């Protein structure tokens, strides 16, 4: 009825299908996470929003516009 080779083949097929679905789920999950981050940043095309940095005139650190420098005691606010 069932030989050892048939049972081993069934176990192998089940394992391949199981791990295939796990890999597919991970692949789809990465795309969903990227789309969620892009939507959070206001981009519909899947790319993350970027912002140009400006150089602090006082200490020389590069910061986002309209944000404090944050370097030590630098009083500069852009």
mmJSON file of the N, C-alpha and C atoms, coordinates in Angstrom:
{"data_MODEL":{"atom_site":{
"group_PDB":["ATOM","ATOM","ATOM","ATOM","ATOM","ATOM","ATOM","ATOM","ATOM","ATOM","ATOM","ATOM","ATOM","ATOM","ATOM","ATOM","ATOM","ATOM","ATOM","ATOM","ATOM","ATOM","ATOM","ATOM","ATOM","ATOM","ATOM","ATOM","ATOM","ATOM","ATOM","ATOM","ATOM","ATOM","ATOM","ATOM","ATOM","ATOM","ATOM","ATOM","ATOM","ATOM","ATOM","ATOM","ATOM","ATOM","ATOM","ATOM","ATOM","ATOM","ATOM","ATOM","ATOM","ATOM","ATOM","ATOM","ATOM","ATOM","ATOM","ATOM","ATOM","ATOM","ATOM","ATOM","ATOM","ATOM","ATOM","ATOM","ATOM","ATOM","ATOM","ATOM","ATOM","ATOM","ATOM","ATOM","ATOM","ATOM","ATOM","ATOM","ATOM","ATOM","ATOM","ATOM","ATOM","ATOM","ATOM","ATOM","ATOM","ATOM","ATOM","ATOM","ATOM","ATOM","ATOM","ATOM","ATOM","ATOM","ATOM","ATOM","ATOM","ATOM","ATOM","ATOM","ATOM","ATOM","ATOM","ATOM","ATOM","ATOM","ATOM","ATOM","ATOM","ATOM","ATOM","ATOM","ATOM","ATOM","ATOM","ATOM","ATOM","ATOM","ATOM","ATOM","ATOM","ATOM","ATOM","ATOM","ATOM","ATOM","ATOM","ATOM","ATOM","ATOM","ATOM","ATOM","ATOM","ATOM","ATOM","ATOM","ATOM","ATOM","ATOM","ATOM","ATOM","ATOM","ATOM","ATOM","ATOM","ATOM","ATOM","ATOM","ATOM","ATOM","ATOM","ATOM","ATOM","ATOM","ATOM","ATOM","ATOM","ATOM","ATOM","ATOM","ATOM","ATOM","ATOM","ATOM","ATOM","ATOM","ATOM","ATOM","ATOM","ATOM","ATOM","ATOM","ATOM","ATOM","ATOM","ATOM","ATOM","ATOM","ATOM","ATOM","ATOM","ATOM","ATOM","ATOM","ATOM","ATOM","ATOM","ATOM","ATOM","ATOM","ATOM","ATOM","ATOM","ATOM","ATOM","ATOM","ATOM","ATOM","ATOM","ATOM","ATOM","ATOM","ATOM","ATOM","ATOM","ATOM","ATOM","ATOM","ATOM","ATOM","ATOM","ATOM","ATOM","ATOM","ATOM","ATOM","ATOM","ATOM","ATOM","ATOM","ATOM","ATOM","ATOM","ATOM","ATOM","ATOM","ATOM","ATOM","ATOM","ATOM"],
"id":[1,2,3,4,5,6,7,8,9,10,11,12,13,14,15,16,17,18,19,20,21,22,23,24,25,26,27,28,29,30,31,32,33,34,35,36,37,38,39,40,41,42,43,44,45,46,47,48,49,50,51,52,53,54,55,56,57,58,59,60,61,62,63,64,65,66,67,68,69,70,71,72,73,74,75,76,77,78,79,80,81,82,83,84,85,86,87,88,89,90,91,92,93,94,95,96,97,98,99,100,101,102,103,104,105,106,107,108,109,110,111,112,113,114,115,116,117,118,119,120,121,122,123,124,125,126,127,128,129,130,131,132,133,134,135,136,137,138,139,140,141,142,143,144,145,146,147,148,149,150,151,152,153,154,155,156,157,158,159,160,161,162,163,164,165,166,167,168,169,170,171,172,173,174,175,176,177,178,179,180,181,182,183,184,185,186,187,188,189,190,191,192,193,194,195,196,197,198,199,200,201,202,203,204,205,206,207,208,209,210,211,212,213,214,215,216,217,218,219,220,221,222,223,224,225,226,227,228,229,230,231,232,233,234],
"type_symbol":["N","C","C","N","C","C","N","C","C","N","C","C","N","C","C","N","C","C","N","C","C","N","C","C","N","C","C","N","C","C","N","C","C","N","C","C","N","C","C","N","C","C","N","C","C","N","C","C","N","C","C","N","C","C","N","C","C","N","C","C","N","C","C","N","C","C","N","C","C","N","C","C","N","C","C","N","C","C","N","C","C","N","C","C","N","C","C","N","C","C","N","C","C","N","C","C","N","C","C","N","C","C","N","C","C","N","C","C","N","C","C","N","C","C","N","C","C","N","C","C","N","C","C","N","C","C","N","C","C","N","C","C","N","C","C","N","C","C","N","C","C","N","C","C","N","C","C","N","C","C","N","C","C","N","C","C","N","C","C","N","C","C","N","C","C","N","C","C","N","C","C","N","C","C","N","C","C","N","C","C","N","C","C","N","C","C","N","C","C","N","C","C","N","C","C","N","C","C","N","C","C","N","C","C","N","C","C","N","C","C","N","C","C","N","C","C","N","C","C","N","C","C","N","C","C","N","C","C","N","C","C","N","C","C"],
"label_atom_id":["N","CA","C","N","CA","C","N","CA","C","N","CA","C","N","CA","C","N","CA","C","N","CA","C","N","CA","C","N","CA","C","N","CA","C","N","CA","C","N","CA","C","N","CA","C","N","CA","C","N","CA","C","N","CA","C","N","CA","C","N","CA","C","N","CA","C","N","CA","C","N","CA","C","N","CA","C","N","CA","C","N","CA","C","N","CA","C","N","CA","C","N","CA","C","N","CA","C","N","CA","C","N","CA","C","N","CA","C","N","CA","C","N","CA","C","N","CA","C","N","CA","C","N","CA","C","N","CA","C","N","CA","C","N","CA","C","N","CA","C","N","CA","C","N","CA","C","N","CA","C","N","CA","C","N","CA","C","N","CA","C","N","CA","C","N","CA","C","N","CA","C","N","CA","C","N","CA","C","N","CA","C","N","CA","C","N","CA","C","N","CA","C","N","CA","C","N","CA","C","N","CA","C","N","CA","C","N","CA","C","N","CA","C","N","CA","C","N","CA","C","N","CA","C","N","CA","C","N","CA","C","N","CA","C","N","CA","C","N","CA","C","N","CA","C","N","CA","C","N","CA","C","N","CA","C","N","CA","C","N","CA","C","N","CA","C","N","CA","C","N","CA","C"],
"label_alt_id":[null,null,null,null,null,null,null,null,null,null,null,null,null,null,null,null,null,null,null,null,null,null,null,null,null,null,null,null,null,null,null,null,null,null,null,null,null,null,null,null,null,null,null,null,null,null,null,null,null,null,null,null,null,null,null,null,null,null,null,null,null,null,null,null,null,null,null,null,null,null,null,null,null,null,null,null,null,null,null,null,null,null,null,null,null,null,null,null,null,null,null,null,null,null,null,null,null,null,null,null,null,null,null,null,null,null,null,null,null,null,null,null,null,null,null,null,null,null,null,null,null,null,null,null,null,null,null,null,null,null,null,null,null,null,null,null,null,null,null,null,null,null,null,null,null,null,null,null,null,null,null,null,null,null,null,null,null,null,null,null,null,null,null,null,null,null,null,null,null,null,null,null,null,null,null,null,null,null,null,null,null,null,null,null,null,null,null,null,null,null,null,null,null,null,null,null,null,null,null,null,null,null,null,null,null,null,null,null,null,null,null,null,null,null,null,null,null,null,null,null,null,null,null,null,null,null,null,null,null,null,null,null,null,null],
"label_comp_id":["UNK","UNK","UNK","UNK","UNK","UNK","UNK","UNK","UNK","UNK","UNK","UNK","UNK","UNK","UNK","UNK","UNK","UNK","UNK","UNK","UNK","UNK","UNK","UNK","UNK","UNK","UNK","UNK","UNK","UNK","UNK","UNK","UNK","UNK","UNK","UNK","UNK","UNK","UNK","UNK","UNK","UNK","UNK","UNK","UNK","UNK","UNK","UNK","UNK","UNK","UNK","UNK","UNK","UNK","UNK","UNK","UNK","UNK","UNK","UNK","UNK","UNK","UNK","UNK","UNK","UNK","UNK","UNK","UNK","UNK","UNK","UNK","UNK","UNK","UNK","UNK","UNK","UNK","UNK","UNK","UNK","UNK","UNK","UNK","UNK","UNK","UNK","UNK","UNK","UNK","UNK","UNK","UNK","UNK","UNK","UNK","UNK","UNK","UNK","UNK","UNK","UNK","UNK","UNK","UNK","UNK","UNK","UNK","UNK","UNK","UNK","UNK","UNK","UNK","UNK","UNK","UNK","UNK","UNK","UNK","UNK","UNK","UNK","UNK","UNK","UNK","UNK","UNK","UNK","UNK","UNK","UNK","UNK","UNK","UNK","UNK","UNK","UNK","UNK","UNK","UNK","UNK","UNK","UNK","UNK","UNK","UNK","UNK","UNK","UNK","UNK","UNK","UNK","UNK","UNK","UNK","UNK","UNK","UNK","UNK","UNK","UNK","UNK","UNK","UNK","UNK","UNK","UNK","UNK","UNK","UNK","UNK","UNK","UNK","UNK","UNK","UNK","UNK","UNK","UNK","UNK","UNK","UNK","UNK","UNK","UNK","UNK","UNK","UNK","UNK","UNK","UNK","UNK","UNK","UNK","UNK","UNK","UNK","UNK","UNK","UNK","UNK","UNK","UNK","UNK","UNK","UNK","UNK","UNK","UNK","UNK","UNK","UNK","UNK","UNK","UNK","UNK","UNK","UNK","UNK","UNK","UNK","UNK","UNK","UNK","UNK","UNK","UNK","UNK","UNK","UNK","UNK","UNK","UNK"],
"label_asym_id":["A","A","A","A","A","A","A","A","A","A","A","A","A","A","A","A","A","A","A","A","A","A","A","A","A","A","A","A","A","A","A","A","A","A","A","A","A","A","A","A","A","A","A","A","A","A","A","A","A","A","A","A","A","A","A","A","A","A","A","A","A","A","A","A","A","A","A","A","A","A","A","A","A","A","A","A","A","A","A","A","A","A","A","A","A","A","A","A","A","A","A","A","A","A","A","A","A","A","A","A","A","A","A","A","A","A","A","A","A","A","A","A","A","A","A","A","A","A","A","A","A","A","A","A","A","A","A","A","A","A","A","A","A","A","A","A","A","A","A","A","A","A","A","A","A","A","A","A","A","A","A","A","A","A","A","A","A","A","A","A","A","A","A","A","A","A","A","A","A","A","A","A","A","A","A","A","A","A","A","A","A","A","A","A","A","A","A","A","A","A","A","A","A","A","A","A","A","A","A","A","A","A","A","A","A","A","A","A","A","A","A","A","A","A","A","A","A","A","A","A","A","A","A","A","A","A","A","A","A","A","A","A","A","A"],
"label_entity_id":["1","1","1","1","1","1","1","1","1","1","1","1","1","1","1","1","1","1","1","1","1","1","1","1","1","1","1","1","1","1","1","1","1","1","1","1","1","1","1","1","1","1","1","1","1","1","1","1","1","1","1","1","1","1","1","1","1","1","1","1","1","1","1","1","1","1","1","1","1","1","1","1","1","1","1","1","1","1","1","1","1","1","1","1","1","1","1","1","1","1","1","1","1","1","1","1","1","1","1","1","1","1","1","1","1","1","1","1","1","1","1","1","1","1","1","1","1","1","1","1","1","1","1","1","1","1","1","1","1","1","1","1","1","1","1","1","1","1","1","1","1","1","1","1","1","1","1","1","1","1","1","1","1","1","1","1","1","1","1","1","1","1","1","1","1","1","1","1","1","1","1","1","1","1","1","1","1","1","1","1","1","1","1","1","1","1","1","1","1","1","1","1","1","1","1","1","1","1","1","1","1","1","1","1","1","1","1","1","1","1","1","1","1","1","1","1","1","1","1","1","1","1","1","1","1","1","1","1","1","1","1","1","1","1"],
"label_seq_id":[1,1,1,2,2,2,3,3,3,4,4,4,5,5,5,6,6,6,7,7,7,8,8,8,9,9,9,10,10,10,11,11,11,12,12,12,13,13,13,14,14,14,15,15,15,16,16,16,17,17,17,18,18,18,19,19,19,20,20,20,21,21,21,22,22,22,23,23,23,24,24,24,25,25,25,26,26,26,27,27,27,28,28,28,29,29,29,30,30,30,31,31,31,32,32,32,33,33,33,34,34,34,35,35,35,36,36,36,37,37,37,38,38,38,39,39,39,40,40,40,41,41,41,42,42,42,43,43,43,44,44,44,45,45,45,46,46,46,47,47,47,48,48,48,49,49,49,50,50,50,51,51,51,52,52,52,53,53,53,54,54,54,55,55,55,56,56,56,57,57,57,58,58,58,59,59,59,60,60,60,61,61,61,62,62,62,63,63,63,64,64,64,65,65,65,66,66,66,67,67,67,68,68,68,69,69,69,70,70,70,71,71,71,72,72,72,73,73,73,74,74,74,75,75,75,76,76,76,77,77,77,78,78,78],
"pdbx_PDB_ins_code":[null,null,null,null,null,null,null,null,null,null,null,null,null,null,null,null,null,null,null,null,null,null,null,null,null,null,null,null,null,null,null,null,null,null,null,null,null,null,null,null,null,null,null,null,null,null,null,null,null,null,null,null,null,null,null,null,null,null,null,null,null,null,null,null,null,null,null,null,null,null,null,null,null,null,null,null,null,null,null,null,null,null,null,null,null,null,null,null,null,null,null,null,null,null,null,null,null,null,null,null,null,null,null,null,null,null,null,null,null,null,null,null,null,null,null,null,null,null,null,null,null,null,null,null,null,null,null,null,null,null,null,null,null,null,null,null,null,null,null,null,null,null,null,null,null,null,null,null,null,null,null,null,null,null,null,null,null,null,null,null,null,null,null,null,null,null,null,null,null,null,null,null,null,null,null,null,null,null,null,null,null,null,null,null,null,null,null,null,null,null,null,null,null,null,null,null,null,null,null,null,null,null,null,null,null,null,null,null,null,null,null,null,null,null,null,null,null,null,null,null,null,null,null,null,null,null,null,null,null,null,null,null,null,null],
"Cartn_x":[0.828,0.0,0.886,1.397,2.318,3.721,4.61,6.0,6.738,7.916,8.716,9.045,9.277,9.603,8.408,7.19,6.004,5.764,5.928,5.749,6.79,8.028,9.09,8.802,8.292,7.955,6.816,5.806,4.697,5.184,6.031,6.582,7.408,8.193,9.004,8.125,7.081,6.186,5.492,5.017,4.364,5.354,6.6,7.611,7.92,8.033,8.319,7.17,5.938,4.781,4.727,4.948,4.905,5.933,7.188,8.228,8.061,7.459,7.171,6.166,5.113,4.131,4.722,5.604,6.252,7.114,7.879,8.738,7.893,6.794,5.91,5.309,4.927,4.382,5.397,6.658,7.706,7.947,7.931,8.153,7.038,5.798,4.67,4.662,5.095,5.133,6.09,7.224,8.178,7.583,6.858,6.225,5.155,4.392,3.355,3.968,5.068,5.725,6.273,6.847,7.374,6.246,5.125,3.981,3.41,3.397,2.885,3.781,5.11,6.032,5.871,5.71,5.559,4.249,3.174,1.891,1.978,2.701,2.878,3.621,4.556,5.336,4.71,3.501,2.769,3.14,3.699,4.063,3.197,2.564,1.718,2.491,3.673,4.413,5.342,5.314,6.118,7.482,7.872,9.169,9.002,10.014,9.981,10.274,9.602,9.813,11.192,11.836,13.15,13.102,14.097,14.163,15.625,15.869,17.223,17.662,18.918,19.469,20.158,20.203,20.9,22.031,23.085,24.243,24.028,24.243,24.129,25.269,24.931,25.93,26.827,26.36,27.122,28.122,27.652,28.547,28.89,28.195,28.539,27.844,26.975,26.26,25.134,24.819,23.724,22.458,21.392,20.123,18.968,17.799,16.596,16.186,15.623,15.164,14.112,14.061,13.101,13.234,14.451,14.667,15.926,15.988,17.176,18.385,19.55,20.791,21.041,20.992,21.176,22.611,23.568,24.979,25.444,25.602,26.122,25.292,25.922,25.255,24.952,24.835,24.573,23.163,23.038,21.727,20.97,21.584,21.022,19.755,18.685,17.468,17.212,17.04,16.893,15.462],
"Cartn_y":[-1.167,0.0,1.249,1.653,2.79,2.277,2.613,2.242,3.436,3.207,4.254,5.348,4.98,5.974,6.863,6.296,7.102,8.093,7.657,8.535,9.649,9.316,10.323,11.337,10.892,11.781,12.726,12.215,13.053,14.1,13.698,14.639,15.704,15.331,16.271,17.274,16.796,17.681,18.663,18.179,19.051,20.11,19.724,20.667,21.728,21.343,22.299,23.293,22.807,23.704,24.637,24.086,24.884,26.023,25.693,26.723,27.671,27.192,28.071,29.152,28.77,29.758,30.714,30.233,31.123,32.159,31.718,32.634,33.64,33.199,34.099,35.15,34.74,35.669,36.716,36.307,37.27,38.248,37.755,38.614,39.648,39.234,40.158,41.104,40.643,41.479,42.642,42.436,43.522,44.603,44.223,45.195,45.983,45.307,45.99,46.985,46.629,47.529,48.76,48.564,49.698,50.626,50.062,50.881,51.643,51.013,51.679,52.854,52.666,53.768,54.893,54.558,55.576,56.341,55.632,56.299,57.228,56.805,57.635,58.917,58.831,59.995,60.747,60.371,61.124,60.83,59.691,59.358,58.203,58.368,57.317,56.37,56.785,55.963,54.954,54.838,53.843,54.316,55.526,56.048,56.849,56.859,57.632,59.099,59.994,61.423,61.816,62.751,63.216,64.717,65.188,66.609,67.039,68.191,68.709,69.26,69.025,69.544,70.876,71.698,72.973,72.996,73.733,73.809,74.912,74.579,75.553,76.556,77.85,78.896,79.045,78.618,78.786,77.654,76.39,75.279,74.385,74.51,73.749,72.402,72.035,70.76,70.881,69.783,69.771,69.294,70.106,69.812,70.056,69.54,69.787,71.241,71.85,73.232,73.341,74.495,74.772,73.836,73.376,72.55,73.028,72.885,73.34,72.489,73.08,72.407,71.198,71.387,70.266,69.929,70.703,70.451,71.276,70.648,71.328,72.533,73.704,74.938,75.852,75.321,76.137,76.734,78.064,78.708,78.806,78.382,78.58,77.746,78.384,77.704,78.122,77.128,77.407,77.671],
"Cartn_z":[0.0,0.0,0.0,1.151,1.229,1.487,0.596,0.822,1.415,1.916,2.518,1.495,0.258,-0.764,-1.095,-1.103,-1.37,-0.232,0.996,2.147,2.127,1.808,1.74,0.639,-0.488,-1.587,-1.189,-0.504,-0.056,0.937,1.871,2.844,2.13,1.137,0.384,-0.376,-1.022,-1.768,-0.821,0.321,1.293,1.798,2.077,2.56,1.504,0.26,-0.813,-0.957,-0.927,-1.035,0.167,1.374,2.601,2.558,2.266,2.222,1.038,-0.032,-1.163,-0.795,-0.08,0.361,1.387,2.258,3.223,2.505,1.514,0.762,-0.015,-0.584,-1.317,-0.381,0.817,1.795,2.218,2.414,2.768,1.634,0.407,-0.752,-0.869,-0.707,-0.781,0.405,1.568,2.765,2.62,1.972,1.755,0.876,-0.149,-1.028,-0.299,0.565,1.336,2.304,2.942,3.894,3.173,1.998,1.233,0.812,0.381,-0.025,1.168,2.344,3.54,3.925,3.861,4.166,3.165,1.89,0.853,1.042,1.398,1.622,2.827,3.84,5.033,4.684,3.752,3.343,2.171,1.784,0.78,-0.655,-0.95,-2.326,-2.808,-3.952,-4.5,-5.409,-5.874,-6.833,-6.163,-4.839,-4.149,-3.709,-4.1,-3.683,-2.41,-1.583,-0.353,-0.651,0.06,-0.132,0.394,-0.268,0.161,0.411,1.112,1.435,1.35,0.721,0.624,1.974,2.33,3.569,3.303,4.333,4.225,5.247,4.911,5.793,6.835,8.093,9.173,9.019,9.002,8.819,10.048,11.203,12.432,12.655,12.56,12.893,11.708,10.571,9.381,9.25,10.205,10.114,9.088,8.407,7.447,8.147,8.039,8.706,7.748,8.115,7.315,7.486,6.439,6.564,7.665,8.317,9.386,10.575,10.848,12.033,12.736,14.061,14.78,14.426,14.578,14.222,15.115,16.431,17.339,17.644,17.161,17.406,18.598,19.732,20.918,21.314,21.391,21.811,20.633,19.443,18.256,18.345,18.306,18.432,17.11,16.026,14.697,14.496,14.038,13.623,12.191,11.314,9.875,9.521],
"occupancy":[1.0,1.0,1.0,1.0,1.0,1.0,1.0,1.0,1.0,1.0,1.0,1.0,1.0,1.0,1.0,1.0,1.0,1.0,1.0,1.0,1.0,1.0,1.0,1.0,1.0,1.0,1.0,1.0,1.0,1.0,1.0,1.0,1.0,1.0,1.0,1.0,1.0,1.0,1.0,1.0,1.0,1.0,1.0,1.0,1.0,1.0,1.0,1.0,1.0,1.0,1.0,1.0,1.0,1.0,1.0,1.0,1.0,1.0,1.0,1.0,1.0,1.0,1.0,1.0,1.0,1.0,1.0,1.0,1.0,1.0,1.0,1.0,1.0,1.0,1.0,1.0,1.0,1.0,1.0,1.0,1.0,1.0,1.0,1.0,1.0,1.0,1.0,1.0,1.0,1.0,1.0,1.0,1.0,1.0,1.0,1.0,1.0,1.0,1.0,1.0,1.0,1.0,1.0,1.0,1.0,1.0,1.0,1.0,1.0,1.0,1.0,1.0,1.0,1.0,1.0,1.0,1.0,1.0,1.0,1.0,1.0,1.0,1.0,1.0,1.0,1.0,1.0,1.0,1.0,1.0,1.0,1.0,1.0,1.0,1.0,1.0,1.0,1.0,1.0,1.0,1.0,1.0,1.0,1.0,1.0,1.0,1.0,1.0,1.0,1.0,1.0,1.0,1.0,1.0,1.0,1.0,1.0,1.0,1.0,1.0,1.0,1.0,1.0,1.0,1.0,1.0,1.0,1.0,1.0,1.0,1.0,1.0,1.0,1.0,1.0,1.0,1.0,1.0,1.0,1.0,1.0,1.0,1.0,1.0,1.0,1.0,1.0,1.0,1.0,1.0,1.0,1.0,1.0,1.0,1.0,1.0,1.0,1.0,1.0,1.0,1.0,1.0,1.0,1.0,1.0,1.0,1.0,1.0,1.0,1.0,1.0,1.0,1.0,1.0,1.0,1.0,1.0,1.0,1.0,1.0,1.0,1.0,1.0,1.0,1.0,1.0,1.0,1.0,1.0,1.0,1.0,1.0,1.0,1.0],
"B_iso_or_equiv":[0.0,0.0,0.0,0.0,0.0,0.0,0.0,0.0,0.0,0.0,0.0,0.0,0.0,0.0,0.0,0.0,0.0,0.0,0.0,0.0,0.0,0.0,0.0,0.0,0.0,0.0,0.0,0.0,0.0,0.0,0.0,0.0,0.0,0.0,0.0,0.0,0.0,0.0,0.0,0.0,0.0,0.0,0.0,0.0,0.0,0.0,0.0,0.0,0.0,0.0,0.0,0.0,0.0,0.0,0.0,0.0,0.0,0.0,0.0,0.0,0.0,0.0,0.0,0.0,0.0,0.0,0.0,0.0,0.0,0.0,0.0,0.0,0.0,0.0,0.0,0.0,0.0,0.0,0.0,0.0,0.0,0.0,0.0,0.0,0.0,0.0,0.0,0.0,0.0,0.0,0.0,0.0,0.0,0.0,0.0,0.0,0.0,0.0,0.0,0.0,0.0,0.0,0.0,0.0,0.0,0.0,0.0,0.0,0.0,0.0,0.0,0.0,0.0,0.0,0.0,0.0,0.0,0.0,0.0,0.0,0.0,0.0,0.0,0.0,0.0,0.0,0.0,0.0,0.0,0.0,0.0,0.0,0.0,0.0,0.0,0.0,0.0,0.0,0.0,0.0,0.0,0.0,0.0,0.0,0.0,0.0,0.0,0.0,0.0,0.0,0.0,0.0,0.0,0.0,0.0,0.0,0.0,0.0,0.0,0.0,0.0,0.0,0.0,0.0,0.0,0.0,0.0,0.0,0.0,0.0,0.0,0.0,0.0,0.0,0.0,0.0,0.0,0.0,0.0,0.0,0.0,0.0,0.0,0.0,0.0,0.0,0.0,0.0,0.0,0.0,0.0,0.0,0.0,0.0,0.0,0.0,0.0,0.0,0.0,0.0,0.0,0.0,0.0,0.0,0.0,0.0,0.0,0.0,0.0,0.0,0.0,0.0,0.0,0.0,0.0,0.0,0.0,0.0,0.0,0.0,0.0,0.0,0.0,0.0,0.0,0.0,0.0,0.0,0.0,0.0,0.0,0.0,0.0,0.0],
"pdbx_formal_charge":[null,null,null,null,null,null,null,null,null,null,null,null,null,null,null,null,null,null,null,null,null,null,null,null,null,null,null,null,null,null,null,null,null,null,null,null,null,null,null,null,null,null,null,null,null,null,null,null,null,null,null,null,null,null,null,null,null,null,null,null,null,null,null,null,null,null,null,null,null,null,null,null,null,null,null,null,null,null,null,null,null,null,null,null,null,null,null,null,null,null,null,null,null,null,null,null,null,null,null,null,null,null,null,null,null,null,null,null,null,null,null,null,null,null,null,null,null,null,null,null,null,null,null,null,null,null,null,null,null,null,null,null,null,null,null,null,null,null,null,null,null,null,null,null,null,null,null,null,null,null,null,null,null,null,null,null,null,null,null,null,null,null,null,null,null,null,null,null,null,null,null,null,null,null,null,null,null,null,null,null,null,null,null,null,null,null,null,null,null,null,null,null,null,null,null,null,null,null,null,null,null,null,null,null,null,null,null,null,null,null,null,null,null,null,null,null,null,null,null,null,null,null,null,null,null,null,null,null,null,null,null,null,null,null],
"auth_seq_id":[1,1,1,2,2,2,3,3,3,4,4,4,5,5,5,6,6,6,7,7,7,8,8,8,9,9,9,10,10,10,11,11,11,12,12,12,13,13,13,14,14,14,15,15,15,16,16,16,17,17,17,18,18,18,19,19,19,20,20,20,21,21,21,22,22,22,23,23,23,24,24,24,25,25,25,26,26,26,27,27,27,28,28,28,29,29,29,30,30,30,31,31,31,32,32,32,33,33,33,34,34,34,35,35,35,36,36,36,37,37,37,38,38,38,39,39,39,40,40,40,41,41,41,42,42,42,43,43,43,44,44,44,45,45,45,46,46,46,47,47,47,48,48,48,49,49,49,50,50,50,51,51,51,52,52,52,53,53,53,54,54,54,55,55,55,56,56,56,57,57,57,58,58,58,59,59,59,60,60,60,61,61,61,62,62,62,63,63,63,64,64,64,65,65,65,66,66,66,67,67,67,68,68,68,69,69,69,70,70,70,71,71,71,72,72,72,73,73,73,74,74,74,75,75,75,76,76,76,77,77,77,78,78,78],
"auth_comp_id":["UNK","UNK","UNK","UNK","UNK","UNK","UNK","UNK","UNK","UNK","UNK","UNK","UNK","UNK","UNK","UNK","UNK","UNK","UNK","UNK","UNK","UNK","UNK","UNK","UNK","UNK","UNK","UNK","UNK","UNK","UNK","UNK","UNK","UNK","UNK","UNK","UNK","UNK","UNK","UNK","UNK","UNK","UNK","UNK","UNK","UNK","UNK","UNK","UNK","UNK","UNK","UNK","UNK","UNK","UNK","UNK","UNK","UNK","UNK","UNK","UNK","UNK","UNK","UNK","UNK","UNK","UNK","UNK","UNK","UNK","UNK","UNK","UNK","UNK","UNK","UNK","UNK","UNK","UNK","UNK","UNK","UNK","UNK","UNK","UNK","UNK","UNK","UNK","UNK","UNK","UNK","UNK","UNK","UNK","UNK","UNK","UNK","UNK","UNK","UNK","UNK","UNK","UNK","UNK","UNK","UNK","UNK","UNK","UNK","UNK","UNK","UNK","UNK","UNK","UNK","UNK","UNK","UNK","UNK","UNK","UNK","UNK","UNK","UNK","UNK","UNK","UNK","UNK","UNK","UNK","UNK","UNK","UNK","UNK","UNK","UNK","UNK","UNK","UNK","UNK","UNK","UNK","UNK","UNK","UNK","UNK","UNK","UNK","UNK","UNK","UNK","UNK","UNK","UNK","UNK","UNK","UNK","UNK","UNK","UNK","UNK","UNK","UNK","UNK","UNK","UNK","UNK","UNK","UNK","UNK","UNK","UNK","UNK","UNK","UNK","UNK","UNK","UNK","UNK","UNK","UNK","UNK","UNK","UNK","UNK","UNK","UNK","UNK","UNK","UNK","UNK","UNK","UNK","UNK","UNK","UNK","UNK","UNK","UNK","UNK","UNK","UNK","UNK","UNK","UNK","UNK","UNK","UNK","UNK","UNK","UNK","UNK","UNK","UNK","UNK","UNK","UNK","UNK","UNK","UNK","UNK","UNK","UNK","UNK","UNK","UNK","UNK","UNK","UNK","UNK","UNK","UNK","UNK","UNK"],
"auth_asym_id":["A","A","A","A","A","A","A","A","A","A","A","A","A","A","A","A","A","A","A","A","A","A","A","A","A","A","A","A","A","A","A","A","A","A","A","A","A","A","A","A","A","A","A","A","A","A","A","A","A","A","A","A","A","A","A","A","A","A","A","A","A","A","A","A","A","A","A","A","A","A","A","A","A","A","A","A","A","A","A","A","A","A","A","A","A","A","A","A","A","A","A","A","A","A","A","A","A","A","A","A","A","A","A","A","A","A","A","A","A","A","A","A","A","A","A","A","A","A","A","A","A","A","A","A","A","A","A","A","A","A","A","A","A","A","A","A","A","A","A","A","A","A","A","A","A","A","A","A","A","A","A","A","A","A","A","A","A","A","A","A","A","A","A","A","A","A","A","A","A","A","A","A","A","A","A","A","A","A","A","A","A","A","A","A","A","A","A","A","A","A","A","A","A","A","A","A","A","A","A","A","A","A","A","A","A","A","A","A","A","A","A","A","A","A","A","A","A","A","A","A","A","A","A","A","A","A","A","A","A","A","A","A","A","A"],
"auth_atom_id":["N","CA","C","N","CA","C","N","CA","C","N","CA","C","N","CA","C","N","CA","C","N","CA","C","N","CA","C","N","CA","C","N","CA","C","N","CA","C","N","CA","C","N","CA","C","N","CA","C","N","CA","C","N","CA","C","N","CA","C","N","CA","C","N","CA","C","N","CA","C","N","CA","C","N","CA","C","N","CA","C","N","CA","C","N","CA","C","N","CA","C","N","CA","C","N","CA","C","N","CA","C","N","CA","C","N","CA","C","N","CA","C","N","CA","C","N","CA","C","N","CA","C","N","CA","C","N","CA","C","N","CA","C","N","CA","C","N","CA","C","N","CA","C","N","CA","C","N","CA","C","N","CA","C","N","CA","C","N","CA","C","N","CA","C","N","CA","C","N","CA","C","N","CA","C","N","CA","C","N","CA","C","N","CA","C","N","CA","C","N","CA","C","N","CA","C","N","CA","C","N","CA","C","N","CA","C","N","CA","C","N","CA","C","N","CA","C","N","CA","C","N","CA","C","N","CA","C","N","CA","C","N","CA","C","N","CA","C","N","CA","C","N","CA","C","N","CA","C","N","CA","C","N","CA","C","N","CA","C","N","CA","C","N","CA","C","N","CA","C","N","CA","C"],
"pdbx_PDB_model_num":[1,1,1,1,1,1,1,1,1,1,1,1,1,1,1,1,1,1,1,1,1,1,1,1,1,1,1,1,1,1,1,1,1,1,1,1,1,1,1,1,1,1,1,1,1,1,1,1,1,1,1,1,1,1,1,1,1,1,1,1,1,1,1,1,1,1,1,1,1,1,1,1,1,1,1,1,1,1,1,1,1,1,1,1,1,1,1,1,1,1,1,1,1,1,1,1,1,1,1,1,1,1,1,1,1,1,1,1,1,1,1,1,1,1,1,1,1,1,1,1,1,1,1,1,1,1,1,1,1,1,1,1,1,1,1,1,1,1,1,1,1,1,1,1,1,1,1,1,1,1,1,1,1,1,1,1,1,1,1,1,1,1,1,1,1,1,1,1,1,1,1,1,1,1,1,1,1,1,1,1,1,1,1,1,1,1,1,1,1,1,1,1,1,1,1,1,1,1,1,1,1,1,1,1,1,1,1,1,1,1,1,1,1,1,1,1,1,1,1,1,1,1,1,1,1,1,1,1,1,1,1,1,1,1]
}}}
